[in-house]
Every structure is written in C-alpha cells, then in structure tokens.
Amino acid sequence: MAIIQLLIDEIHYLHTQIAWLMTFITKYIPLKQFDPDDSQSPDYQKFKTDILPKFQYHQNSWTWEGLIDYYRQRYGMIIKPVKRHKGKPCDIPEDCVCPECGAPHEYLYRNNGKKGQLQCKVCSTLFSPDKNRFSKQYTLRCPYCGRALERKKCRKDFDVYKCINPKCSYYLNNLSKLNEDEKLDEQKRADYKLHYIYREFTTDFFALDLDSLPKNASSFRFDKFSMKVVTLCLTYHINYQISLRRTKDILWDIHGIRISHQQIANYCKTAAMLVKPFVDHYDYKPSGDLAADETYIKVRGKKGYVWLIMDAIKRSILGYRCSDNRGVGACILTMRQALSHFRGKLPDGFTFIADGYSAYPLAAMQFEQRLGEAFRFNITQVIGLTNDDEVSEEFRPYKQLIERLNRTFKASYRNTCGYDSFDNASLDLALWVAYYNFLRPHHHFGRKVLNPVPALECVQRMPDKWQQLMLLGQRQIVKLQSEVSA
C-alpha cells in the first residue's frame, strides 16, 4: 500500500509540473513559433486573398445656392458672379459647371491662365473640365494604412488595385519574412506578393442569367425517327460512354436504324436543353459540406476547363460549368449555381473544400460583398498531395472525392476526343450530370441512384427513363416561364 501511495503522490507532482509548464509556455512563448513553416513562408503569400479594402464614399449635400445663402446668413458675405475684365469676353463655356457644388459658369474663373485649371468662387474647388476627379463615387483605401489604392492593371473582368505605401504595416510584415539577400535584391522582392492587392470586378457575375441556353439546337419535330430512337441515342452515348460514330454503327448493326452521327449530336443537344432546367432547379436538400475542383478538356485542340462542385456527403453534383479560361468569373458562376440550392442562407457549420487555387477565396469574398452575412463563408484549402498539416489531414478525404469525380467525368469525356465548341461541351456536360445525379447506380449507395424521383422509379428501361426525364424538364421550363410572366 505504501508503494501505491508513493506512486499516486508522484503522479500528482508530475501533473502539477506539467500544468505549470503549459502556463509558462502559453504566457511567455509566442504561439506563432508553433505554426507550420509553410504558413509563414513568403512563397505561399501569392496564393492568399487579401481582405476587403475600405470604401470612402464621396457625398456632397451642399449646392451653390445653399452655400451662398449660408455665407450670407452666417458671415454677412455676399458672393457675386466673377467680374470679368473690360473688353474681354468670358472664355468659359456656358455648359461648364462646378463638379462639387454645381455653380454655373458665371462663378467660375481660370486659376492658372490658359493651362486649363478652373476654380469655383463659391466653394473654392479646383478642377479641370477635361479630367473630372469628382466623377468617381468612392475611393478605395488600404485597410492597414488607409492610403488610397492605385490601379495597376486592367484585366478582362476586373481591375487590380495596389497599395504602394512603403511604410504600410502589411508590406513591412511581409518584407520581414524575407532573408537579407532577398530584401536587398529588388528582382527577388518582385517574385513575392508583398503589397496589399484588391481586385475590383468590372463584370457583374451576379447579374448574369444562369438558365440561358444556346439557340442553335434542332427540334424534335422529325418525320423519319421516333422518340424511341432519340432515347436510344442518349442511352448508348451517355450511359455507356460510346462515341457518336460508334453509336451510329450500333443503331444500324443491332436495331437496323440508319442515322448519321450529326443527327445524333443534334438530338443530344436538344435533349440537354430540355433536361438542364430540371437538373439545375431540383431540390437536392444539400448538406453543409461542399467540395470543388476544376479539370481540363479540349475544344478544337485548345485547352478548356470544367468546374465541378459536389455535395461531399450526398455525392450529388450541385454546380457545373465549362469555360475557356481558368479565371475567377467561371468560378463565381459555378458557385452561384451550387449555392442557389441553399434557398437564401447557408447552414450552420458550412464547409467549402477546394485546392490552393486563389480563385475560390476571391469568389467567396465576392459572395460576402454582394449577398451579405447570409453567404459569408471561408474556403478550406487542401494544398499538396501529402498531409503536411492538420487541415490537409482532416479534409483530405473530401478532396479525394472530387478528384474521383473528375476521373469519372474524364472516362465519359475521353471517347469524344474533344469538343467542337464550348456550347456543345456545356450541353454534353449537362447530360452527363443528369445521368450521374438521377440515372446512374452508385456502388456506395447499394447500386441505387443518388436522387430517387418517383416518376423515374416506376420506369424499368433506361430509354424510357430518359424520355421521362425530358418530360420533367419540359414541365420545369413551363413553371419557370409562368414565374417570369407573373
């Protein structure tokens, strides 16, 4: 018994020492020393998205009549129009007014002779008629030092603004992470993202219509083939991943139907336009965990991109899009399509898993800026191929799910040998998503479909299911048209 009591006393003593050491560490040793080296490395700074800037709005409630009355009542000062020199007419155009208070040309005079600068006698504002600095409604300022941002680059969809203040705390903090050689070498400093950068979008991606479809699709008003032939084309081409020309050969060899591969492509295009509204507006009842990734395709020999966002729990594809570039615009449109299924507000504990590409955090910032706190969320980025940090180790399975989905799509895409246009690629992707979400049996769901629809469960054969799916799409189109007309 004495030995047991001695051991218990020793355990209590060690526990007290450990508690004292933990208190000492948390109080006197900075916690940033325990951060992973990659999180503090300047090499990863270029992949980070900076916070929103400060917006300084320019609003002037004074008019020139109000200012004249104010000076007269407050100071007893009467402001009269500018008295011109005798024999010299006014060379200021009659339509020229003060951009600050709106005073007419009678109260304006040239401040620096013929060089072009004018001054208002009412509000003492200096301005140039050719370059109006008062036309902008707001000024972008750095959130760290408050200095006005300067526009450095003009891209296709956004302008890049940069804080060039050499004493900005954000710049000095990033500069301190470089070694002495990199600090002295200006070329090496340019390789890292040291200054605060903000991208102001010139294209409103939240005003674009997600339901718009191409108009060059053929009709189902045919004389030679029936709907059975159309659904057979969809079954062979989409379900069994057979190319258009092989589908043409199978229809002739097995069913005795002679049809061209171009006619099959036209039928698939029209079927995609009918099915897409049902797929996009179906109530998937998504969970709070989404995974996103992009992959490559070929369109007329040039590289294109396919964006996919899936429900990591229920495995349904919620957002999909084809684009000719890897810019943030296509990312925003895909995320709009996926987040529209949450009916106006994100659930508690919402998680969005993606790779280290900077377009996803930038798109998330735009959602917060345009839609408010209801769509405020952070991007959980799984970087690299190995679990070097706790975030990658926890969310690696979700990233593997979306990578597996990319390989599943590539298996169906590989037989096409590329697409003829991005419209055809988008429609073919819509058919594949419809098949994946509603018709494809999944092994991890016991060979059942992801989203059971009663109208499809009562049908046995796959061609009949495609026909029923197109009927559901037509009903969805009629519903959308009635909502617009109402």
N, C-alpha and C positions, 0 to 999 in steps of 0.2 A: 504493500500500500504506500510505503514511503517513496518508492521509485515512481509510482504513478503520480503522486502529488508533486514530486520534483519535476516530472515532465510537463505537467499542466502549468506549473509556475514558469517553466522555460518558454512554453508556447505563448503565455500571456506577455512575457517580457519581449519576445520577438515581435509579437503583434503591435506592441507599443512602439518599438523602434521603427517598424515599417510605417506606421501611421505618422510618426514624427518626420521620417524621411520624405514621405509623399507631401506633407505640408510644406517642408522646406523647398522641395523641387518646384511645386506649383507657385510658391511665393517669390523665390529668388532666381529661378532659371527660366528664361523666356521660352514659351511654348513653341515659338517658331523654329527652334533648333530641332524639334521632333518632326517637322514637316518633311515629306519626301523631297529629295533633291530635285526631281523633275518639276515640282510645283514652284520652285524658286528659280529655275533656270531661265535665262533670257531667251533661250531657243524656242520656248513654248509661248512666249508673250504674243507672237504674231497670230496665234490661234485663239486668243481671248478677245471677247467683245466688251468694249467699254460701256459704262453706264450712260444713261441719257444725259444730255447737256442741260444747262439752264437756259430757259427761254425768256428773253427780255422783250416784252411787247411794247410797241410804240403807240400810245394813245394820247391824243391832244383834244381836250374838251373846249379849248378857247377858240373863238372866232375873232376875226379882226374887228367886227362891230362890238363884240363883248369886251375886247381889250381897250378899245377907245373909250367906251363908257366907264370901264374900271379905272383907267388913268384919270379921267375927268372927275369922277366922284371921290376917289381916294386921295389924289395928289393935286387936283385942280389943274391938270395939264391937258391942254387940247392938242391933239395930234392932227395936223393938217396935211393935205397931199404935198408931195415933193414939189418945190418951187424950181422950175427949170430956168436956165439962163436965157436971157432975152435973145431972140433971133435964132435959138437952137431948138428945133422940134424934139419931141420925145422919141428916142430910137428904140424903146422897149415895145414889143408887140402888145396889142390890146388884149390878146387871149392869154398873156402870161400872168400868172397869179402866184402868190407866195405859197409854197407847198406846206408850210407849217400852220398858218392861220387863215389862208385863203384871201389875203388882201389883193385888190386889183392893181393894175399896172400904175395907177396914179400914185401909189405909195411905195413904188419900187424905184431904185436908182442903182447905177453901176458903181460898184465898190472899188474896182481896180481898173477903171478905164475901159479899153477895148479888149481886155483879156477874157471877158465873159462872165465874171462873177457879179452876182446881183445881191443886194441887201434890202431887206424889208424894213421900212421906217416904223412899222407898228410893233413887231416882235423882235427886231434886230437879228433876224435869221439870215445867214449867208448861204447861198445856194447857186447852182449853175442850171440854166434852163435845159441844157443838153443832157446832163447827168444828174438825175434827181436822187439824192441819197435818202430822201424821205419816203420813197415809194415802197420800201420793204416794211412789212408789218411787224417783224420781230428780229432780234439779233440772237445768234447762238453764242453762248459763253461757256467756257470750260468750267466743269463742276468743281474743280480742285483749286484753281487760281482766279477764276472769274474773268479772265481775259477773253475778248471776242475771238471766235474761231475764224480762220481764213480758209476759203475754198481753194483746194489744191488741185483736184481732179474732177472731171465731168465724165461719168460713165454712162452707159446706156439707160439704166433705170435709176441711178442715184448719183448724188454729188458727194465728194469726200471732203470733209472739213477737218482741219488740224489746228491744234494749239501749238504755237511756235514760241511760247514764252520760255526762255532758258532758265527761269527761276521757278517754274511750276513744280509743285511738290510731287506730282505724278511723274514728271520727267526725271527729277532728281532721284526719286526712289528706284526707277528702272535703271538709271545710269549707275547707281551704286552696286547693282548686281553684276556689272561687267568687271573684268580684271583690268589691270593698269594698261596693258598693251592695247586692249580694245577701246579703252577710254581715250587714248592719245591718237589712235588711228581713226580718222574721220570716215574712211571707207568701211571699216569694220563696224563702226557705230550705225551706219546706214543699213546694215544687214539685220538689225533688230528693230522691233517696234518699241520705241521709247516714248514718243509723244502721244498725247490723247487724240483719238481719232473718232469722228462721228460720221455716219453715212445718212444723208437726208435723201429720201426717196422722192423722185420726180414722177414716178408712175404709181398711181393708186391701185395696188393689187387687191384691195378690199372692195373696190367698186366694179371689178371685172365679174362677168357672169360665168359661173361655173357650169351652167347647164347648156351653154352654147355648143352647137354641133355643126360640122361641115355640111354644106348644102349639096355637094356633088355625090349623092347616093342614088342608086337605081331604085325603082319601085317594085313592089310585089305584084303589080298588075301584068302578069305574063300569060301567054296563050299556050305555051308548049309544056311547061313544067308545073307541078302542083306544089303545095306546101310541104308535102312529104319529101320531095326532092331537096327542098331548102333545108329541112331539119336533118336529112341525111348528110348534107354537106357540112353542117355545123358539127354533127357528131364525129365524123371522120377527121375533120380539120382541127377542131378544138379539143375534143375529148381524147382522141388517140394520137394527137400531135403529128398528123400527116400533112405533108405539103399540099399545095393546091393542085399541082400536076399529078401527084400520086393519088389524090382524092378523085381527080377526073378519071384516072385509069381504073380505080376500084369501082366507081359507079358504072363503068362500062363492062368490066370483066365480071362483076358479081350480079349487078342489078340490071344490066342491059340498058343503061341510060347514057346517051351520048350528050355531053355537055362540055363546054370549054372551061378552062381554068379561070379565065377572066370573068365569066358569068358566075362562077363560084365565089370569086372575090367580091363581086358586086352584091351578091346575096348576103355574104358575111358582113359587108359594110352596112347594108340596110338593117340587118338583124341587130347589129351592135347599136345603132341609133335607137332602136326600139327597146332594147334591154337595158341600156345605160341609165335612163331615169329611174327605173325600179331598183337597180343596184345602188345608185347614189343616195336615194331617199328612203331606203329600207331602214326600219328601226332595229339596229343591231343590239341595242342596250349594252353599250361598251363598258368595259371595266375601267379602272383608273390607271392602267399601265399600257403605254403605247411604245412601240419600237419602230424606228425609221432608218432607212438606208437608201442609197442610190446605186444603180448599176449601169453598165454600158450596153448600147445597142448600135447597130449600123443602119444608116439611112442613106441609100445611094452611095455607099462606100465611105461616108463621113460618120464621125462619131456622134452619137446622141445619148441621151440619158433617160432612164426610167426611175421615177421616185415612188417608193412604196412605204406606206405606214400601216402597220398591223396592230391588232389588239393582242398583246403578249399573253393574255390569259385565255381568251376565247378563240384566238388564232384567225379571226376574220380580218380581211383587208378593208380598211376604212378610208384610205386615201391613196390615189394613184395618179400618175401624170407622166407624159412624155414631153421632153423639151430638147431643144437643140443646143442648150448651154447648161452649165452647172452653176448658174447664178442663183442669187437668193430669191429672185422672183418666182421661179418654179417651185422652190421650197415653200414659200408663203402660200401659194395656191394649193399645193398638196396638203399642207397643214390646215388650211381653211376647210378643205373637203373633209378631212378627218375629224376636226374639232366641231364641225357642224352637227355631228351626231350626238353631242352632249346637251343640246337644247338650251343654250344660253348661259350655262355656267359649268365650270369644271368641278368634279367631285373633290372631296377632301382626300388628301394623300395622293394627288395626281402625280404621275411619274412619266416623263418622256425620255426614252433612252435612245441615244444616237452615237455616232462615232465622233472623232475630233474635228470634223469639218466645221468651220466657223459660220456657215450659212444658217445652221439651226439655232444657235443663240441669238443671232441677229434677227431671225424671223420671230423668235419668241419675244424679243424686245418690241417688235412692231405690233404684236398682238396686245401686249400690255399698254402700249401707247395709244392704240386705236380703240380697243374694246374695254379698257379699264381693268379694275381689280378682279373682275369675274374670270378673266382669262390671263391672269398672271401666274406664270409657272417658270421653273428652271429646267434647263437641259442637263440631264445626267449623261456625261460623255464617257464612253468606254474607249480608251485610247490604246492602240497597240494590239499585239497578238498574245501577250502574256500578262498574267495578273501581277503587276508590279505594285499595285496599291489596293487599298480596301474597296474603293469604288469599283474597280475592274473586277475584283474577285466576287463582289456581291451581284453585279449586274451583267456579268459575262454570259450567263445562260440566255438572257433576253436578247443580247446581241447575236448570239448564235442562232436564235430562232429567225431573225430577219435575214441573216446570211443564208440560212437554209431555204428560206422563201425565195431569195434571189436565184439560188441554184435550181429550184423547181420551175421558176419562170424561164430561166435560160434553157431548160430542157425542152420547153414548148416553143421557144423562140429559135432554137438552133436549126430547125428544119426549114425555116423561111429563108435563110441565107441573107437576111437583111430586109428592110422595108423600102418601099418606093417613095413614100412621103411620110411626114410626121403625122398627118391626119390619119393615114392608114395604120400607122403604128399605134396611135391613140385608140382607134376603134378596135384593133386586134387585141390590145391590152384590156379594153373594156369587156370583150367577150371572154377572155381568159379569167378575169376577176369574177365575172358572173358564174363561170364554171367552177372556180375554186371555192366561192362562198356558198353556192346553192346546189351544185350538182356533183361535185367530186367527193367520193367516200374517203375519209381520213382514217388512217390506221390508229392514231392515238385517241380517236373518238369511237372506237369499236366498229370501224368501217361504216360510219354514218356521216351524213353531211353536217357542216358546221351550223347552218341556219335552216332548220326544217320549216318548210312552208306547206300548209295544208293542201293548197292547190297543186303542189308538185308531188306530195306523198301518195296521193291517190292515183298517180300515173305510174305505169310499170316501165314502159320502153323509153329509152333516152331520147329518140327523136320527138316523141310526144311531149316530153318534159321541156324540150327547147321551144316547142310550139306554145305550151302553156306559159313559159317564161316570157315570151314575146307578147302574149295576151296581157299578162300582168304589167308589162312595160307600157302598153298602149293605154291601159286604164290609168296608170300613173301620169302619163302625158296629158290625158283629158283632165285629170284632177289639177295638175299644175296650171293648165290653161284657164280653168274655171277660177282658180285663185287669183290669177293675174287680172282677168276681166272683172272680178268682183272688187 
